[in-house]
Amino acid sequence: MILLKFCWILIVVNALTIGGGFVMLPMLHKEFVEKYHWLTNQEFIDAIAIGQVTPGPLTVMNAFMGYKIYGLLGAVMAMISSYLPCIIIITLVAKYYYTYRESAIVNSSFKGIKPAVIGLLAAVSISLGKAYLVDFSTFGIAIVSFSVIAFTKIDPTFVIIGAGIAGALLY
Amino acid sequence: MLTFFERELVEKHKWLTHDEYIESVAIGQMTPGPPIVNTGICIGYKLRKIKGALTTVVGQAFTGTVLAILLAIFYIKTKGNVLLISIMKGVGAAVVGLLLSIIYKMASKTIKDYKTALFALSAFFALAVFKLNPIGLILASGIFGLIVYGRRTR
C-alpha cells in the first residue's frame, strides 16, 4: 500500500512540475515529510543534495527516497513513476505541438502557476532553513553557496561537495 | 546540460537540425514535468518515436539512479557516523543556499509586475502560514491564471 501511494504521489507531482525541476520539492516535502512522515527534514535535504551531485536530472533524488522508503523496488518504481507522466505528456504534445502552443487554456493557467511555484519553493526553503541553519557556520555556508550559485557560473555540484568538505573540517 | 545536448546532437552527430533542437527545448519548458527530462524525451521521440523516448529515459536516468541507490545503501549503513554527520551538516546548509539561489533566478525571470508578484506572495502565505497542500495550490493557481489571463489571450 505504501509503495502504491508513493508511486501515485510521484506521478501526480511530476505531472504538475511546471516551471522547473525544483518545483517538485514543495509537493514532495508536503507529502513525504509532513503528511506521511516517510522521511525526516534532514533525509529530505540529503536527498536533494544527492539529486544534485549525481549525473542526470534532479529527479534522480526520487530513486534515493524510494530506496529509503521501500528498498530496491521502491527506487525502481520511483523512477518509473517519475518518468511515466513525462513520457505520456511529451508524446501527446509532440504530436499536437501547434495546437498545444497556441492553447489559451495552457498558456494562461501556466502564467498563474509559474510565479506561484516560486512562492511555494520559498516557503519550503524557509522551513528547511529553520531546521538546518542552526549556528553561525551553517548560516555562513548557506550564504556563501547562495552567492556563488546565484552570481557566478560555478556548477552547484562543486559548491555542495565543497560544503561537505567544509562541514567535515568545521565540526 | 542543454548546451551539451546541442553540441553533441546538432553539431557533432547532426541527428537534429538546430530548429528541431530549439523546438524540443521549448517543448521541455512549456510542458508539465522537469524541463530537462521533457526535452530529452522530446528529442528521443523526434528521432525514433516511442522507442526513442523510452531509450532516452533509460539513458538519462540509468547512471544517476544506480549511483543514487548505491549512495542510499551507503547512507543507511553509515547512519550515525560522526564524520558523515558533519559532512552532511555542511551539505545541508549548501542545499538551503542552492534553493535560495534557484528562487532568486526563477523570480528574476518570472516576477515582472504586481500580478505575478501577487501570485507568488499568495502561494507563499498559503503554504507557509495556512499550511495548505502544494498540489492543490498549484492547481488553484492554474485556475486563477485562467481567470486572470484567460480572457486577454483570446
Boltz contact constraints between the chains, C-beta under 6 A:
constraints:
  - contact:
      token1: [A, 14]
      token2: [B, 33]
      max_distance: 6.0
  - contact:
      token1: [A, 15]
      token2: [B, 32]
      max_distance: 6.0
  - contact:
      token1: [A, 16]
      token2: [B, 138]
      max_distance: 6.0
  - contact:
      token1: [A, 17]
      token2: [B, 33]
      max_distance: 6.0
  - contact:
      token1: [A, 17]
      token2: [B, 34]
      max_distance: 6.0
  - contact:
      token1: [A, 18]
      token2: [B, 32]
      max_distance: 6.0
  - contact:
      token1: [A, 21]
      token2: [B, 34]
      max_distance: 6.0
  - contact:
      token1: [A, 22]
      token2: [B, 102]
      max_distance: 6.0
  - contact:
      token1: [A, 26]
      token2: [B, 134]
      max_distance: 6.0
  - contact:
      token1: [A, 27]
      token2: [B, 134]
      max_distance: 6.0
  - contact:
      token1: [A, 27]
      token2: [B, 135]
      max_distance: 6.0
  - contact:
      token1: [A, 30]
      token2: [B, 133]
      max_distance: 6.0
  - contact:
      token1: [A, 30]
      token2: [B, 134]
      max_distance: 6.0
  - contact:
      token1: [A, 45]
      token2: [B, 92]
      max_distance: 6.0
  - contact:
      token1: [A, 45]
      token2: [B, 95]
      max_distance: 6.0
  - contact:
      token1: [A, 46]
      token2: [B, 88]
      max_distance: 6.0
  - contact:
      token1: [A, 48]
      token2: [B, 95]
      max_distance: 6.0
  - contact:
      token1: [A, 49]
      token2: [B, 91]
      max_distance: 6.0
  - contact:
      token1: [A, 49]
      token2: [B, 95]
      max_distance: 6.0
  - contact:
      token1: [A, 50]
      token2: [B, 68]
      max_distance: 6.0
  - contact:
      token1: [A, 50]
      token2: [B, 71]
      max_distance: 6.0
  - contact:
      token1: [A, 54]
      token2: [B, 64]
      max_distance: 6.0
  - contact:
      token1: [A, 54]
      token2: [B, 67]
      max_distance: 6.0
  - contact:
      token1: [A, 54]
      token2: [B, 68]
      max_distance: 6.0
  - contact:
      token1: [A, 55]
      token2: [B, 63]
      max_distance: 6.0
  - contact:
      token1: [A, 55]
      token2: [B, 64]
      max_distance: 6.0
  - contact:
      token1: [A, 56]
      token2: [B, 60]
      max_distance: 6.0
  - contact:
      token1: [A, 56]
      token2: [B, 61]
      max_distance: 6.0
  - contact:
      token1: [A, 56]
      token2: [B, 64]
      max_distance: 6.0
  - contact:
      token1: [A, 57]
      token2: [B, 34]
      max_distance: 6.0
  - contact:
      token1: [A, 57]
      token2: [B, 36]
      max_distance: 6.0
  - contact:
      token1: [A, 57]
      token2: [B, 37]
      max_distance: 6.0
  - contact:
      token1: [A, 59]
      token2: [B, 34]
      max_distance: 6.0
  - contact:
      token1: [A, 59]
      token2: [B, 37]
      max_distance: 6.0
  - contact:
      token1: [A, 60]
      token2: [B, 64]
      max_distance: 6.0
  - contact:
      token1: [A, 60]
      token2: [B, 68]
      max_distance: 6.0
  - contact:
      token1: [A, 63]
      token2: [B, 65]
      max_distance: 6.0
  - contact:
      token1: [A, 63]
      token2: [B, 68]
      max_distance: 6.0
  - contact:
      token1: [A, 64]
      token2: [B, 68]
      max_distance: 6.0
  - contact:
      token1: [A, 64]
      token2: [B, 72]
      max_distance: 6.0
  - contact:
      token1: [A, 67]
      token2: [B, 69]
      max_distance: 6.0
  - contact:
      token1: [A, 67]
      token2: [B, 72]
      max_distance: 6.0
  - contact:
      token1: [A, 68]
      token2: [B, 72]
      max_distance: 6.0
  - contact:
      token1: [A, 75]
      token2: [B, 69]
      max_distance: 6.0
  - contact:
      token1: [A, 79]
      token2: [B, 61]
      max_distance: 6.0
  - contact:
      token1: [A, 79]
      token2: [B, 65]
      max_distance: 6.0
  - contact:
      token1: [A, 83]
      token2: [B, 57]
      max_distance: 6.0
  - contact:
      token1: [A, 86]
      token2: [B, 33]
      max_distance: 6.0
  - contact:
      token1: [A, 86]
      token2: [B, 37]
      max_distance: 6.0
  - contact:
      token1: [A, 86]
      token2: [B, 38]
      max_distance: 6.0
  - contact:
      token1: [A, 86]
      token2: [B, 41]
      max_distance: 6.0
  - contact:
      token1: [A, 87]
      token2: [B, 41]
      max_distance: 6.0
  - contact:
      token1: [A, 87]
      token2: [B, 53]
      max_distance: 6.0
  - contact:
      token1: [A, 89]
      token2: [B, 31]
      max_distance: 6.0
  - contact:
      token1: [A, 89]
      token2: [B, 32]
      max_distance: 6.0
  - contact:
      token1: [A, 89]
      token2: [B, 33]
      max_distance: 6.0
  - contact:
      token1: [A, 90]
      token2: [B, 38]
      max_distance: 6.0
  - contact:
      token1: [A, 90]
      token2: [B, 41]
      max_distance: 6.0
  - contact:
      token1: [A, 90]
      token2: [B, 42]
      max_distance: 6.0
  - contact:
      token1: [A, 91]
      token2: [B, 45]
      max_distance: 6.0
  - contact:
      token1: [A, 93]
      token2: [B, 27]
      max_distance: 6.0
  - contact:
      token1: [A, 93]
      token2: [B, 31]
      max_distance: 6.0
  - contact:
      token1: [A, 94]
      token2: [B, 42]
      max_distance: 6.0
  - contact:
      token1: [A, 94]
      token2: [B, 45]
      max_distance: 6.0
  - contact:
      token1: [A, 104]
      token2: [B, 153]
      max_distance: 6.0
  - contact:
      token1: [A, 104]
      token2: [B, 154]
      max_distance: 6.0
  - contact:
      token1: [A, 107]
      token2: [B, 153]
      max_distance: 6.0
  - contact:
      token1: [A, 108]
      token2: [B, 145]
      max_distance: 6.0
  - contact:
      token1: [A, 108]
      token2: [B, 146]
      max_distance: 6.0
  - contact:
      token1: [A, 108]
      token2: [B, 149]
      max_distance: 6.0
  - contact:
      token1: [A, 108]
      token2: [B, 150]
      max_distance: 6.0
  - contact:
      token1: [A, 108]
      token2: [B, 153]
      max_distance: 6.0
  - contact:
      token1: [A, 109]
      token2: [B, 142]
      max_distance: 6.0
  - contact:
      token1: [A, 109]
      token2: [B, 145]
      max_distance: 6.0
  - contact:
      token1: [A, 109]
      token2: [B, 146]
      max_distance: 6.0
  - contact:
      token1: [A, 111]
      token2: [B, 145]
      max_distance: 6.0
  - contact:
      token1: [A, 111]
      token2: [B, 149]
      max_distance: 6.0
  - contact:
      token1: [A, 112]
      token2: [B, 119]
      max_distance: 6.0
  - contact:
      token1: [A, 112]
      token2: [B, 141]
      max_distance: 6.0
  - contact:
      token1: [A, 112]
      token2: [B, 142]
      max_distance: 6.0
  - contact:
      token1: [A, 112]
      token2: [B, 144]
      max_distance: 6.0
  - contact:
      token1: [A, 112]
      token2: [B, 145]
      max_distance: 6.0
  - contact:
      token1: [A, 113]
      token2: [B, 138]
      max_distance: 6.0
  - contact:
      token1: [A, 113]
      token2: [B, 141]
      max_distance: 6.0
  - contact:
      token1: [A, 113]
      token2: [B, 142]
      max_distance: 6.0
  - contact:
      token1: [A, 114]
      token2: [B, 110]
      max_distance: 6.0
  - contact:
      token1: [A, 115]
      token2: [B, 110]
      max_distance: 6.0
  - contact:
      token1: [A, 115]
      token2: [B, 111]
      max_distance: 6.0
  - contact:
      token1: [A, 115]
      token2: [B, 116]
      max_distance: 6.0
  - contact:
      token1: [A, 115]
      token2: [B, 119]
      max_distance: 6.0
  - contact:
      token1: [A, 115]
      token2: [B, 120]
      max_distance: 6.0
  - contact:
      token1: [A, 116]
      token2: [B, 119]
      max_distance: 6.0
  - contact:
      token1: [A, 116]
      token2: [B, 123]
      max_distance: 6.0
  - contact:
      token1: [A, 116]
      token2: [B, 141]
      max_distance: 6.0
  - contact:
      token1: [A, 118]
      token2: [B, 106]
      max_distance: 6.0
  - contact:
      token1: [A, 118]
      token2: [B, 107]
      max_distance: 6.0
  - contact:
      token1: [A, 118]
      token2: [B, 120]
      max_distance: 6.0
  - contact:
      token1: [A, 119]
      token2: [B, 120]
      max_distance: 6.0
  - contact:
      token1: [A, 119]
      token2: [B, 123]
      max_distance: 6.0
  - contact:
      token1: [A, 119]
      token2: [B, 124]
      max_distance: 6.0
  - contact:
      token1: [A, 120]
      token2: [B, 123]
      max_distance: 6.0
  - contact:
      token1: [A, 120]
      token2: [B, 127]
      max_distance: 6.0
  - contact:
      token1: [A, 120]
      token2: [B, 134]
      max_distance: 6.0
  - contact:
      token1: [A, 121]
      token2: [B, 103]
      max_distance: 6.0
  - contact:
      token1: [A, 122]
      token2: [B, 103]
      max_distance: 6.0
  - contact:
      token1: [A, 122]
      token2: [B, 124]
      max_distance: 6.0
  - contact:
      token1: [A, 123]
      token2: [B, 124]
      max_distance: 6.0
  - contact:
      token1: [A, 123]
      token2: [B, 127]
      max_distance: 6.0
  - contact:
      token1: [A, 123]
      token2: [B, 128]
      max_distance: 6.0
  - contact:
      token1: [A, 125]
      token2: [B, 99]
      max_distance: 6.0
  - contact:
      token1: [A, 125]
      token2: [B, 100]
      max_distance: 6.0
  - contact:
      token1: [A, 128]
      token2: [B, 96]
      max_distance: 6.0
  - contact:
      token1: [A, 129]
      token2: [B, 96]
      max_distance: 6.0
  - contact:
      token1: [A, 132]
      token2: [B, 92]
      max_distance: 6.0
  - contact:
      token1: [A, 132]
      token2: [B, 93]
      max_distance: 6.0
  - contact:
      token1: [A, 132]
      token2: [B, 96]
      max_distance: 6.0
  - contact:
      token1: [A, 138]
      token2: [B, 93]
      max_distance: 6.0
  - contact:
      token1: [A, 141]
      token2: [B, 90]
      max_distance: 6.0
  - contact:
      token1: [A, 141]
      token2: [B, 93]
      max_distance: 6.0
  - contact:
      token1: [A, 141]
      token2: [B, 94]
      max_distance: 6.0
  - contact:
      token1: [A, 142]
      token2: [B, 93]
      max_distance: 6.0
  - contact:
      token1: [A, 142]
      token2: [B, 96]
      max_distance: 6.0
  - contact:
      token1: [A, 142]
      token2: [B, 97]
      max_distance: 6.0
  - contact:
      token1: [A, 145]
      token2: [B, 94]
      max_distance: 6.0
  - contact:
      token1: [A, 145]
      token2: [B, 97]
      max_distance: 6.0
  - contact:
      token1: [A, 146]
      token2: [B, 97]
      max_distance: 6.0
  - contact:
      token1: [A, 146]
      token2: [B, 100]
      max_distance: 6.0
  - contact:
      token1: [A, 146]
      token2: [B, 101]
      max_distance: 6.0
  - contact:
      token1: [A, 149]
      token2: [B, 98]
      max_distance: 6.0
  - contact:
      token1: [A, 149]
      token2: [B, 101]
      max_distance: 6.0
  - contact:
      token1: [A, 150]
      token2: [B, 101]
      max_distance: 6.0
  - contact:
      token1: [A, 150]
      token2: [B, 104]
      max_distance: 6.0
  - contact:
      token1: [A, 156]
      token2: [B, 98]
      max_distance: 6.0
  - contact:
      token1: [A, 159]
      token2: [B, 94]
      max_distance: 6.0
  - contact:
      token1: [A, 160]
      token2: [B, 91]
      max_distance: 6.0
  - contact:
      token1: [A, 160]
      token2: [B, 94]
      max_distance: 6.0
  - contact:
      token1: [A, 163]
      token2: [B, 90]
      max_distance: 6.0
  - contact:
      token1: [A, 163]
      token2: [B, 91]
      max_distance: 6.0
  - contact:
      token1: [A, 163]
      token2: [B, 94]
      max_distance: 6.0
  - contact:
      token1: [A, 164]
      token2: [B, 87]
      max_distance: 6.0
  - contact:
      token1: [A, 164]
      token2: [B, 90]
      max_distance: 6.0
  - contact:
      token1: [A, 164]
      token2: [B, 91]
      max_distance: 6.0
  - contact:
      token1: [A, 166]
      token2: [B, 90]
      max_distance: 6.0
  - contact:
      token1: [A, 167]
      token2: [B, 86]
      max_distance: 6.0
  - contact:
      token1: [A, 167]
      token2: [B, 87]
      max_distance: 6.0
  - contact:
      token1: [A, 167]
      token2: [B, 89]
      max_distance: 6.0
  - contact:
      token1: [A, 167]
      token2: [B, 90]
      max_distance: 6.0
  - contact:
      token1: [A, 168]
      token2: [B, 86]
      max_distance: 6.0
  - contact:
      token1: [A, 168]
      token2: [B, 87]
      max_distance: 6.0
  - contact:
      token1: [A, 171]
      token2: [B, 86]
      max_distance: 6.0
  - contact:
      token1: [A, 171]
      token2: [B, 89]
      max_distance: 6.0
